[in-house]
Structure formats: C-alpha cells, structure tokens
C-alpha cells in the first residue's frame, strides 16, 4: 500500500522557519514528480513547489520563491520543504502529492499537516 505521510507542521511566529517532510512508503518514486500544495478553509488548493524525483529540478510558486526550498532524499524516500521567512499568509494545511512525470493527475496524496504563522 502506497502512503505519503507529512510531518513537521506547527505554530511559528512570522519570520520564523519550519521544515516539512513527506515520507513515502510502499514504492519508490523514481520517474515521478513530488509536489507540495496548501489549502486554507474556503479556498482552493494552491500549488507551492514541485521537484522531479530523478534529476532534482524544482519549481516554485511566485509567492514562496526565495523563501521555500524543496528537496528530496532518495535513500530515505522523503521529500522536504524548508520554509523560511514565514508570513501569516502562509498559514494553511500543507499536502504532498505524487504523480508520474508527464501526467497531470496526482495518484497519491498525504493527509496534510497544519502550518500556522502568527503575526
């Protein structure tokens, strides 16, 4: 059974940092793109960052560029999101997801982890 399990969320003051992790089990994600999304109540899911599992190439939403860094650890089958200079508007539930490269549909989702940034 394939699972994605997020961890690392919490409460932090504006300007602080958090590191989210997404541990994948049940398969390796070679040939996949791993993506972090976030969602606040009443709004749609928002793209945050993605990384190609094979070559490590990354892409970021403009709202987080320069503050967030996505990375993967092949040996641990884990994707991380380092979040620095956090702002109150970064408050959301953060989800990781996986899809095959070249395909738009995401096949696997984690359960989400709450990030709250106080002003």
C-alpha positions as CSV (number, residue, x, y, z in Angstrom):
1,X,0.0,0.0,0.0
2,X,1.4,3.4,-1.0
3,X,1.4,6.1,1.6
4,X,2.6,9.6,1.8
5,X,2.9,10.9,5.4
6,X,3.6,14.5,6.1
7,X,5.1,15.8,9.3
8,X,6.7,19.0,10.7
9,X,3.8,21.4,10.8
10,X,3.1,23.6,13.7
11,X,2.8,27.1,15.1
12,X,5.5,29.6,14.4
13,X,5.8,33.4,14.6
14,X,6.2,35.5,11.4
15,X,9.7,35.5,10.2
16,X,10.4,32.0,11.6
17,X,11.1,28.7,9.9
18,X,9.6,25.3,9.6
19,X,10.7,22.2,7.8
20,X,8.0,19.8,6.4
21,X,8.7,16.3,5.5
22,X,6.8,13.8,3.3
23,X,7.8,10.2,3.9
24,X,6.8,7.9,1.1
25,X,6.3,4.2,1.7
26,X,5.1,1.3,-0.4
27,X,7.1,2.2,-3.5
28,X,9.9,4.4,-4.8
29,X,9.1,7.5,-6.7
30,X,11.6,7.3,-9.5
31,X,10.0,8.8,-12.6
32,X,7.7,10.9,-10.5
33,X,7.2,14.5,-9.6
34,X,6.6,15.3,-6.0
35,X,4.6,18.4,-5.2
36,X,3.6,20.4,-2.1
37,X,0.2,22.1,-2.2
38,X,-1.5,24.1,0.5
39,X,-5.1,24.9,1.3
40,X,-7.0,27.2,3.6
41,X,-10.6,26.7,4.5
42,X,-13.0,28.0,1.8
43,X,-10.3,28.3,-0.8
44,X,-9.0,26.0,-3.5
45,X,-5.8,24.0,-3.2
46,X,-2.7,26.1,-4.1
47,X,0.5,24.9,-5.7
48,X,3.6,25.6,-3.6
49,X,6.6,23.7,-5.1
50,X,7.4,20.6,-7.0
51,X,10.5,18.5,-7.6
52,X,11.4,15.9,-10.2
53,X,12.5,12.8,-8.3
54,X,15.0,11.8,-10.9
55,X,17.0,14.9,-11.6
56,X,16.0,17.1,-8.6
57,X,14.9,20.0,-10.8
58,X,12.5,22.2,-8.8
59,X,9.8,24.8,-9.5
60,X,8.2,27.2,-7.1
61,X,5.1,29.4,-6.9
62,X,6.0,33.1,-7.0
63,X,4.6,33.6,-3.6
64,X,7.2,31.4,-2.0
65,X,10.2,31.8,-4.3
66,X,13.3,32.7,-2.4
67,X,11.8,31.7,0.9
68,X,11.0,28.0,0.5
69,X,13.2,25.2,-0.7
70,X,12.0,21.7,-1.8
71,X,14.4,18.8,-1.8
72,X,14.4,15.0,-1.9
73,X,16.4,12.3,-0.2
74,X,16.4,9.2,-2.4
75,X,17.9,7.0,0.2
76,X,15.1,7.9,2.7
77,X,12.4,8.2,0.1
78,X,11.5,11.5,1.5
79,X,10.7,15.0,0.2
80,X,11.1,18.0,2.3
81,X,10.0,21.6,2.2
82,X,12.2,24.1,4.1
83,X,10.2,27.2,4.8
84,X,11.9,30.4,5.9
85,X,10.8,33.9,6.5
86,X,7.3,32.7,7.1
87,X,4.4,35.1,6.8
88,X,0.8,34.9,8.2
89,X,-0.5,34.3,4.7
90,X,1.5,31.0,4.6
91,X,-0.9,29.6,7.1
92,X,-2.6,26.6,5.6
93,X,-2.8,22.8,5.6
94,X,0.1,21.6,3.5
95,X,-0.2,18.4,1.5
96,X,2.4,16.4,-0.5
97,X,1.4,14.6,-3.6
98,X,2.9,12.4,-6.3
99,X,2.3,11.9,-10.0
100,X,4.0,10.3,-12.9
101,X,6.2,12.7,-14.9
102,X,4.4,14.0,-17.9
103,X,1.0,13.2,-16.4
104,X,-1.3,15.9,-14.9
105,X,-3.2,13.7,-12.5
106,X,-1.9,13.1,-9.0
107,X,-2.2,9.5,-7.9
108,X,-1.1,9.8,-4.3
109,X,-1.8,12.3,-1.6
110,X,-0.8,12.7,2.0
111,X,-3.2,13.5,4.8
112,X,-1.9,17.1,5.3
113,X,-0.1,18.9,8.1
114,X,-1.2,22.2,9.6
115,X,1.1,25.2,9.4
116,X,0.1,28.3,11.4
117,X,2.1,31.5,11.2
118,X,1.2,34.2,13.9
119,X,1.7,37.9,13.3
